[in-house]
Amino acid sequence: MRRRVKWHSVSTRLSLILLGLTAGSLAGLGLVLDRSLRRFFVEDARMQLTRSADVFREAASLSWNDAEMLQHLSSLTAQEGMVQTLIFDAEGQERIRGEDFHGAGIVDLPADLIQNTLADGPQAGQFQVPSDSTFPWWLYATAPVFLEETTQPVGAIYVAMPLRQPSEFARQVNNRVITIAVIATGTSAISALFLSRSITHPLFLLRGQAMKLRAGDYTARSEIRGKDELAELGTLLNDMAARLAQTLQSLQEQEAARRELVANVSHDLRTPLASLRLEIEAVLDGLVTGEQAREYLQRANRETDFLTQLVEQLLFLAEAEAGTLQMESRAASAVAIAQECLSRMEPTATRAGTALHLTTAENLPKVWVDPALIGAVVLNLLDNAVKYALSEEGIVVEVKSPVTHKGARYVPLVVSDHGPGMEPAVLEQVTKRFYRANKARPKGGLGLGMAIAQQVCTMQNAILQIQSGPGEGTRITLLLPVDLSQKGEITSR
């Protein structure tokens, strides 16, 4: 299994691909270069032979009648050009032979080569010597020799070299190129290894993180740094892991809240239903009559109101989560909303022995909200305040002058009480669904009131602010957005 992972890993395949491409490119380059070098050196050798023949012919024409000088010129040309040299007379017979620098001796020239030179002028080319396995091919150049007083050639010169000589030069150069290519291939292999590792190491880290996430470890994070695509992928995977962790935590909290909801519903619905049944049966059975029966029915009515409130909260939450909650925002008076809510809450406050007070600023602009939904929020805040406020202090509702918050205009609606206040830990949790600070309080509701208030404010582009502390009471502010269609209320003060 390890061998398979090794040979089938991305790093190994990438290294082999890069190495194969490098080796293939260098091999092709070597082949093309070898042919080019051979062609270049052979062509250069031909040009060299032609130049040597021209120089040798000019020198020979000046010393044609001096055999000793011709011998010297022939040997000098052979030494300097590393060629074989021959001088022929006008009859095509060999007259002077230069030194041999190739160990092959003077080979048989092609038939009529010298005669063609004497008759037609300079000749150049190559010929084959099948009998010589060492030097089977030769390059040659010939030229006729003229004297100043003659119009016919008095002889011809011949220079030649084995084709193997330029080929050998080409081979030596090509060997050096191949050596360099091998070194380059080795360097490329090392570079490919490091390059592949630099690419696959982040992939290895991402793979490890993905495996941990699959195993349920949502705290796993990749430590990839940089600005390339792999670093961006690592960042995205980290964000995804964080969101998964948050989602899991939220699901766990919702599950805990659901279980608590079931327990709360079981308790908060069973008790009033049992009380309702007993009171109604007592009236129906005639066990209570007159004024006592009236009191029983009034208590049954209160229990019904309580049950209705619980059901309405559950329905509101279900509609909000389903996205079917109807909202009709329009220009409304914040003072009118506060007055309506105080009027509806007055009987409850009176029974609890708590006074309600309203203070308002002057020349208030209208707000852009759904009056019914905001009214439900204010009623919920007042209901909580009545339950917790000290009766002698009362509850104060204030509608203040507009304020600017983060560039937008709001009318503050404040509900204040002088109750026991909330601990910081409770204050952090109070807007969460199904949260109840005092679970032992009778008829404490389902813990949905503040959560619904927060959701309504979010839907209305309003802001819910809560200030509270132990022994300091609670102050809840609703920042209601100003109706921007009113003149003079579009710009901030």
C-alpha positions as CSV (number, residue, x, y, z in Angstrom):
1,M,0.0,0.0,0.0
2,R,2.8,2.4,0.9
3,R,4.5,1.8,-2.5
4,R,1.2,2.6,-4.3
5,V,0.8,5.8,-2.4
6,K,4.4,6.7,-3.2
7,W,4.2,6.1,-6.9
8,H,0.7,7.4,-7.3
9,S,1.0,10.5,-5.3
10,V,0.6,13.9,-6.9
11,S,4.1,14.9,-5.9
12,T,5.7,11.8,-7.6
13,R,3.6,12.2,-10.7
14,L,4.3,15.9,-11.0
15,S,8.1,15.3,-10.5
16,L,8.1,12.6,-13.1
17,I,6.2,14.7,-15.6
18,L,8.5,17.7,-15.1
19,L,11.5,15.4,-15.4
20,G,10.2,13.7,-18.5
21,L,9.4,17.0,-20.2
22,T,12.9,18.2,-19.4
23,A,14.6,15.1,-20.5
24,G,12.5,14.9,-23.7
25,S,13.2,18.5,-24.5
26,L,16.9,18.1,-23.9
27,A,17.0,14.9,-26.0
28,G,15.3,16.6,-28.9
29,L,17.6,19.5,-28.6
30,G,20.6,17.3,-28.6
31,L,19.4,15.5,-31.7
32,V,18.7,18.7,-33.6
33,L,22.0,20.3,-32.3
34,D,24.0,17.2,-33.4
35,R,22.7,17.4,-36.9
36,S,23.1,21.2,-37.1
37,L,26.7,21.0,-35.7
38,R,27.6,18.3,-38.2
39,R,26.2,20.3,-41.1
40,F,27.9,23.5,-39.8
41,F,31.4,21.9,-39.4
42,V,31.2,20.1,-42.7
43,E,30.2,23.3,-44.5
44,D,33.0,25.2,-42.6
45,A,35.5,22.5,-43.7
46,R,34.5,22.9,-47.3
47,M,34.9,26.6,-47.2
48,Q,38.3,26.1,-45.4
49,L,39.4,23.7,-48.1
50,T,38.3,26.2,-50.9
51,R,40.3,29.1,-49.2
52,S,43.3,26.9,-48.7
53,A,43.2,25.8,-52.4
54,D,43.0,29.5,-53.5
55,V,45.9,30.5,-51.3
56,F,47.9,27.5,-52.3
57,R,47.2,28.1,-56.0
58,E,48.3,31.7,-55.8
59,A,51.6,30.8,-54.0
60,A,52.3,27.9,-56.4
61,S,51.8,30.1,-59.5
62,L,54.6,32.4,-58.2
63,S,57.1,29.5,-57.6
64,W,56.0,27.1,-60.3
65,N,59.4,26.5,-61.7
66,D,61.1,26.1,-58.2
67,A,60.4,22.5,-57.1
68,E,62.0,23.0,-53.7
69,M,59.8,26.0,-53.0
70,L,56.7,24.1,-54.2
71,Q,57.5,21.3,-51.8
72,H,57.9,23.8,-49.0
73,L,54.6,25.5,-49.9
74,S,52.8,22.1,-50.1
75,S,54.1,21.0,-46.7
76,L,53.3,24.4,-45.1
77,T,49.8,24.4,-46.4
78,A,49.3,20.8,-45.1
79,Q,50.6,21.8,-41.7
80,E,48.6,25.0,-41.3
81,G,45.3,23.6,-42.7
82,M,45.7,20.0,-41.4
83,V,45.0,18.8,-44.9
84,Q,46.6,16.6,-47.5
85,T,48.1,18.5,-50.5
86,L,49.1,17.4,-54.0
87,I,50.5,19.3,-57.0
88,F,49.8,18.0,-60.5
89,D,51.4,19.1,-63.8
90,A,49.6,20.0,-67.0
91,E,49.3,16.3,-68.0
92,G,47.5,15.4,-64.7
93,Q,50.6,13.7,-63.3
94,E,51.5,14.0,-59.7
95,R,54.4,16.4,-59.2
96,I,54.6,17.4,-55.5
97,R,53.2,15.6,-52.5
98,G,52.7,17.3,-49.1
99,E,53.0,15.7,-45.7
100,D,50.2,13.4,-44.5
101,F,48.6,14.4,-41.2
102,H,45.8,11.9,-41.0
103,G,47.6,8.5,-41.2
104,A,45.5,7.5,-44.1
105,G,48.0,8.1,-46.9
106,I,47.1,9.6,-50.2
107,V,43.9,7.9,-51.4
108,D,43.0,7.3,-55.0
109,L,41.3,10.3,-56.4
110,P,38.1,10.1,-58.4
111,A,38.8,9.5,-62.1
112,D,39.1,12.6,-64.2
113,L,39.1,14.9,-61.1
114,I,42.3,16.6,-62.1
115,Q,41.5,16.6,-65.8
116,N,38.2,18.3,-65.1
117,T,40.0,20.9,-63.0
118,L,42.5,21.6,-65.8
119,A,39.7,21.8,-68.3
120,D,36.8,23.4,-66.3
121,G,38.4,25.2,-63.4
122,P,38.1,24.8,-59.6
123,Q,36.3,21.7,-58.2
124,A,35.0,21.0,-54.7
125,G,33.0,18.3,-53.1
126,Q,33.4,14.9,-51.4
127,F,34.0,11.4,-52.5
128,Q,33.9,7.9,-51.0
129,V,36.7,5.4,-50.5
130,P,34.9,2.1,-49.9
131,S,38.1,0.2,-49.2
132,D,39.0,2.4,-46.3
133,S,36.9,1.7,-43.2
134,T,38.7,4.4,-41.1
135,F,38.3,7.3,-43.5
136,P,35.6,6.2,-45.9
137,W,34.6,9.8,-46.9
138,W,36.8,12.7,-48.0
139,L,36.3,16.4,-48.7
140,Y,38.4,18.0,-51.4
141,A,39.0,21.2,-53.3
142,T,41.1,21.6,-56.5
143,A,42.2,24.6,-58.5
144,P,44.1,25.1,-61.8
145,V,47.5,26.9,-61.8
146,F,48.1,29.7,-64.3
147,L,51.2,31.7,-65.0
148,E,51.1,35.3,-66.0
149,E,52.4,34.6,-69.5
150,T,50.1,31.7,-70.2
151,T,46.4,31.3,-70.9
152,Q,46.3,27.5,-70.3
153,P,46.8,25.9,-66.9
154,V,50.3,24.7,-66.3
155,G,49.0,22.4,-63.5
156,A,46.6,21.9,-60.7
157,I,46.7,21.7,-56.9
158,Y,44.6,19.4,-54.7
159,V,43.8,19.7,-51.0
160,A,41.7,17.2,-49.0
161,M,40.7,16.1,-45.5
162,P,38.7,13.2,-44.2
163,L,35.0,13.9,-43.6
164,R,35.6,12.4,-40.2
165,Q,37.6,15.4,-39.1
166,P,34.7,17.9,-39.0
167,S,32.4,15.2,-37.8
168,E,34.8,14.6,-34.9
169,F,34.7,18.3,-34.1
170,A,30.9,18.2,-34.2
171,R,30.9,15.1,-32.0
172,Q,33.2,16.7,-29.4
173,V,31.0,19.8,-29.2
174,N,27.9,17.7,-29.1
175,N,29.4,15.7,-26.2
176,R,29.9,18.8,-24.3
177,V,26.4,19.9,-25.0
178,I,25.1,16.5,-23.8
179,T,27.2,16.8,-20.7
180,I,25.6,20.2,-20.0
181,A,22.2,18.7,-20.8
182,V,22.8,15.9,-18.3
183,I,23.7,18.4,-15.6
184,A,20.7,20.5,-16.5
185,T,18.5,17.5,-16.3
186,G,19.8,16.7,-12.9
187,T,19.2,20.2,-11.8
188,S,15.8,20.1,-13.3
189,A,15.0,16.9,-11.4
190,I,16.0,18.4,-8.1
191,S,14.1,21.6,-9.0
192,A,11.1,19.5,-10.0
193,L,11.2,17.7,-6.7
194,F,11.3,20.9,-4.7
195,L,8.6,22.4,-6.9
196,S,6.3,19.5,-6.6
197,R,6.8,19.4,-2.9
198,S,6.1,23.1,-2.6
199,I,2.8,22.5,-4.4
200,T,1.8,19.2,-2.9
201,H,2.7,20.0,0.7
202,P,-0.3,22.5,1.0
203,L,-2.5,19.8,-0.6
204,F,-1.2,17.3,2.0
205,L,-2.2,19.8,4.7
206,L,-5.6,20.3,3.2
207,R,-6.1,16.6,2.9
208,G,-5.3,16.2,6.6
209,Q,-7.7,18.9,7.5
210,A,-10.4,17.4,5.4
211,M,-9.9,14.0,7.0
212,K,-10.2,15.6,10.5
213,L,-13.4,17.4,9.4
214,R,-14.8,14.1,8.1
215,A,-14.0,12.5,11.5
216,G,-16.0,15.3,13.2
217,D,-13.1,17.5,14.4
218,Y,-14.4,20.9,13.3
219,T,-11.6,22.7,15.1
220,A,-9.1,21.5,12.5
221,R,-7.4,24.3,10.6
222,S,-4.8,24.4,7.8
223,E,-1.8,26.5,8.4
224,I,-1.2,27.5,4.8
225,R,0.3,31.0,4.3
226,G,0.5,33.0,1.1
227,K,-1.6,34.6,-1.5
228,D,-1.8,31.9,-4.1
229,E,-4.8,29.7,-5.0
230,L,-3.9,27.0,-2.5
231,A,-3.7,29.5,0.3
232,E,-7.1,30.9,-0.7
233,L,-8.4,27.3,-0.8
234,G,-7.0,26.8,2.7
235,T,-8.7,30.0,3.9
236,L,-12.0,29.0,2.4
237,L,-11.8,25.5,4.0
238,N,-11.0,27.2,7.4
239,D,-14.0,29.4,7.0
240,M,-16.1,26.5,6.0
241,A,-14.9,24.5,9.1
242,A,-15.7,27.6,11.3
243,R,-19.2,27.8,9.9
244,L,-19.7,24.1,10.3
245,A,-18.6,24.4,13.9
246,Q,-21.0,27.3,14.4
247,T,-23.8,25.4,12.7
248,L,-23.2,22.4,14.8
249,Q,-23.1,24.5,18.0
250,S,-26.3,26.2,16.8
251,L,-28.0,22.8,16.2
252,Q,-26.9,21.6,19.6
253,E,-28.3,24.8,21.2
254,Q,-31.5,24.4,19.2
255,E,-31.8,20.8,20.2
256,A,-31.3,21.8,23.9
257,A,-33.8,24.5,23.4
258,R,-36.2,22.1,21.8
259,R,-36.0,19.7,24.7
260,E,-36.4,22.6,27.1
261,L,-39.4,23.8,25.0
262,V,-41.0,20.4,25.3
263,A,-40.5,20.5,29.1
264,N,-41.8,24.1,29.3
265,V,-44.8,23.3,27.1
266,S,-45.6,20.3,29.2
267,H,-45.5,22.4,32.3
268,D,-46.9,25.7,31.2
269,L,-49.8,24.2,29.3
270,R,-50.6,21.3,31.6
271,T,-51.1,23.5,34.7
272,P,-53.5,26.1,33.2
273,L,-55.4,23.4,31.3
274,A,-55.9,21.4,34.5
275,S,-57.0,24.5,36.3
276,L,-59.4,25.4,33.5
277,R,-60.9,22.0,33.6
278,L,-61.4,22.0,37.4
279,E,-62.9,25.5,37.5
280,I,-65.3,24.9,34.5
281,E,-66.3,21.4,35.9
282,A,-67.0,23.0,39.3
283,V,-69.3,25.6,37.7
284,L,-71.0,23.1,35.4
285,D,-71.6,20.6,38.3
286,G,-73.1,23.4,40.4
287,L,-70.5,23.0,43.1
288,V,-69.9,26.8,43.0
289,T,-72.6,29.4,42.4
290,G,-73.2,33.1,42.5
291,E,-70.2,35.3,43.1
292,Q,-67.8,32.4,43.6
293,A,-68.8,30.9,40.2
294,R,-68.0,34.4,38.7
295,E,-64.5,34.4,40.2
296,Y,-63.9,30.8,38.8
297,L,-64.9,32.0,35.4
298,Q,-62.7,35.1,35.7
299,R,-59.7,32.9,36.6
300,A,-60.5,30.6,33.7
301,N,-60.6,33.6,31.4
302,R,-57.1,34.7,32.6
303,E,-55.8,31.2,32.1
304,T,-57.3,31.3,28.5
305,D,-55.5,34.6,27.9
306,F,-52.2,33.1,29.1
307,L,-52.7,30.0,26.8
308,T,-53.6,32.3,23.9
309,Q,-50.4,34.3,24.4
310,L,-48.3,31.2,24.4
311,V,-49.9,29.9,21.3
312,E,-49.6,33.2,19.5
313,Q,-45.9,33.3,20.3
314,L,-45.4,29.8,19.0
315,L,-47.3,30.7,15.8
316,F,-45.4,33.9,15.3
317,L,-42.1,32.1,15.7
318,A,-43.2,29.4,13.2
319,E,-44.3,32.0,10.6
320,A,-41.0,34.0,11.0
321,E,-38.9,30.9,10.5
322,A,-41.0,29.8,7.5
323,G,-40.8,33.3,6.0
324,T,-44.6,33.7,5.8
325,L,-44.9,36.4,8.4
326,Q,-46.9,39.3,6.9
327,M,-45.4,42.8,7.5
328,E,-47.1,46.0,6.4
329,S,-44.7,48.9,7.1
330,R,-46.1,52.4,6.9
331,A,-45.6,55.9,8.4
332,A,-46.8,55.8,12.0
333,S,-46.6,57.8,15.2
334,A,-44.3,56.3,17.8
335,V,-46.3,58.2,20.5
336,A,-49.6,56.7,19.2
337,I,-48.1,53.2,19.4
338,A,-46.9,53.8,23.0
339,Q,-50.3,55.2,24.0
340,E,-52.1,52.3,22.6
341,C,-49.8,49.8,24.3
342,L,-50.2,51.6,27.7
343,S,-53.9,51.6,27.3
344,R,-54.0,47.9,26.7
345,M,-51.6,47.1,29.5
346,E,-53.3,49.4,32.1
347,P,-55.6,46.7,33.5
348,T,-52.7,44.3,34.1
349,A,-50.6,47.0,35.7
350,T,-53.4,48.0,37.9
351,R,-53.9,44.5,39.2
352,A,-50.2,44.2,39.9
353,G,-50.3,47.6,41.7
354,T,-47.9,49.2,39.3
355,A,-48.2,52.6,37.7
356,L,-47.5,53.4,34.1
357,H,-46.0,56.7,33.0
358,L,-45.6,58.2,29.5
359,T,-43.3,61.1,28.5
360,T,-42.8,62.3,25.0
361,A,-40.8,64.9,23.2
362,E,-42.3,67.5,20.9
363,N,-42.4,67.7,17.1
364,L,-41.5,64.1,16.6
365,P,-41.3,62.7,13.1
366,K,-43.2,59.7,12.1
367,V,-41.5,56.3,12.0
368,W,-41.6,53.7,9.2
369,V,-42.7,50.4,10.9
370,D,-45.5,47.9,11.1
371,P,-47.5,49.4,14.0
372,A,-49.0,46.0,14.9
373,L,-45.7,44.2,15.1
374,I,-43.9,47.0,17.0
375,G,-47.0,47.3,19.2
376,A,-46.7,43.6,20.1
377,V,-43.0,44.1,21.0
378,V,-43.8,47.1,23.2
379,L,-46.6,45.1,24.9
380,N,-44.2,42.3,25.6
381,L,-41.7,44.7,27.1
382,L,-44.4,46.2,29.3
383,D,-45.6,42.8,30.3
384,N,-42.1,41.8,31.4
385,A,-41.7,45.1,33.2
386,V,-45.0,44.6,35.1
387,K,-43.9,41.1,36.2
388,Y,-40.5,42.2,37.5
389,A,-40.9,45.9,38.4
390,L,-41.3,47.1,42.0
391,S,-44.8,48.4,42.4
392,E,-44.0,51.6,44.2
393,E,-41.5,52.8,41.5
394,G,-43.8,52.2,38.5
395,I,-42.8,51.8,34.8
396,V,-41.8,54.7,32.6
397,V,-42.3,54.8,28.8
398,E,-40.4,57.5,27.0
399,V,-40.6,58.6,23.3
400,K,-37.5,60.8,22.8
401,S,-36.2,63.1,20.1
402,P,-34.6,61.6,17.0
403,V,-31.0,60.4,17.3
404,T,-28.5,59.4,14.6
405,H,-27.0,55.9,14.8
406,K,-24.5,54.7,12.1
407,G,-25.7,57.3,9.7
408,A,-29.4,56.6,10.1
409,R,-32.1,58.5,11.9
410,Y,-34.2,56.8,14.7
411,V,-36.8,57.7,17.2
412,P,-36.0,56.1,20.6
413,L,-38.9,54.4,22.5
414,V,-37.7,53.5,25.9
415,V,-39.3,51.2,28.5
416,S,-37.7,51.5,32.0
417,D,-38.4,49.7,35.3
418,H,-36.8,49.7,38.7
419,G,-36.9,45.9,39.2
420,P,-34.1,43.6,40.3
421,G,-32.3,43.9,37.0
422,M,-30.3,41.1,35.2
423,E,-26.9,39.6,35.7
424,P,-24.4,40.0,32.9
425,A,-24.7,36.3,32.0
426,V,-28.5,36.6,31.8
427,L,-28.1,39.8,29.7
428,E,-26.1,38.0,27.1
429,Q,-28.7,35.2,26.7
430,V,-31.9,37.1,27.1
431,T,-32.7,37.5,23.4
432,K,-32.1,33.8,22.6
433,R,-35.1,31.6,21.9
434,F,-36.6,29.5,24.8
435,Y,-34.2,31.2,27.3
436,R,-35.7,31.9,30.7
437,A,-33.7,33.6,33.4
438,N,-35.9,32.3,36.2
439,K,-37.2,28.8,35.3
440,A,-38.9,28.5,38.7
441,R,-41.1,31.5,38.2
442,P,-44.8,30.3,37.7
443,K,-46.2,31.1,34.3
444,G,-42.8,32.2,33.1
445,G,-43.7,31.7,29.5
446,L,-41.7,29.8,26.9
447,G,-38.7,32.2,26.8
448,L,-39.8,33.6,23.4
449,G,-40.7,37.2,24.2
450,M,-37.3,38.9,23.9
451,A,-36.3,36.6,21.0
452,I,-39.5,37.6,19.1
453,A,-38.8,41.3,20.0
454,Q,-35.3,41.0,18.5
455,Q,-36.5,39.3,15.4
456,V,-39.3,41.9,14.8
457,C,-36.7,44.7,15.2
458,T,-34.5,43.1,12.7
459,M,-37.3,42.7,10.2
460,Q,-38.3,46.4,10.7
461,N,-34.8,47.8,10.4
462,A,-35.2,48.8,14.0
463,I,-32.6,48.3,16.8
464,L,-33.1,46.7,20.2
465,Q,-30.8,47.9,23.0
466,I,-30.9,46.4,26.6
467,Q,-29.3,48.0,29.6
468,S,-29.5,46.2,32.9
469,G,-27.6,45.3,36.0
470,P,-28.2,43.7,39.4
471,G,-30.3,46.0,41.5
472,E,-30.3,48.7,38.8
473,G,-33.5,47.8,37.0
474,T,-33.8,47.3,33.2
475,R,-33.9,49.9,30.5
476,I,-34.9,48.6,27.0
477,T,-34.7,51.0,24.0
478,L,-36.3,50.5,20.7
479,L,-34.7,52.6,17.9
480,L,-37.5,53.0,15.4
481,P,-36.4,54.1,11.9
482,V,-37.6,57.6,10.8
483,D,-39.9,57.8,7.8
484,L,-37.6,59.3,5.2
485,S,-40.4,60.4,3.0
486,Q,-41.0,63.4,5.4
487,K,-39.3,66.6,4.4
488,G,-36.5,67.7,6.6
489,E,-35.9,64.2,8.0
490,I,-33.7,62.8,5.3
491,T,-30.5,64.5,6.5
492,S,-29.0,64.0,9.9
493,R,-28.8,66.7,12.5
